[in-house]
Amino acid sequence: MDKYVCTVCGYVYDPELGDPDAGVKPGTSFDDIPEDWVCPVCGASKDLFEKQ
């Protein structure tokens, strides 16, 4: 699965890790994250991420 990087702060979403603090389980692809999910570091919206 592809990793995605936040273009605002550089946070990398790794699908193998997910984002458990936001309820995104490990193994969740970026495309399957809810549209209202935001970067856990800076709060940027999902559309500000690019495939790494």
N, C-alpha and C positions, 0 to 999 in steps of 0.2 A: 504493500500500500504506500501511496505517496505521502510525503510530509509537506506541510504548507507553512509558509513563514509570514508573519505579520509585517506588512510594509511600514507600519508606524514605529514599532519598537523592536522588531527582530525576533520576537517569541516564535518558536517553532512548534507547531502542532504535530505530534508524533502519534499516529493511529494505534501503534502498539501500546502506548501509555494511556491514551484517551485524556480526559480531563475530569477525573473522579469528583473533584470539588464542585463541578458544575453539573454532575450527573451524567457525564459522557463516559461510558464504560470503555476499558481497554479493548482494542480490536475494532473500534468504530471508525469507519472511513470518514474523511472530511466531508464528503458529499452527504453522508447520513446524519451529520450533526444538525440539530434544529436551526432554522434560519435566524432565530433570535439569540443564538449563542454569541458571546463576545469574547475577545481576547482576555484571558485571565490576568494579564499583566497590565495592559493599558486601557482595556475596555473598547478597543476598536471593533467594528462590526465585521462579520464574516466575509463580506465582499471586499475587505481591505487585505485579504490574504492572497498570496500567490503560491503556486506549486513550486517546490524547491527543486 
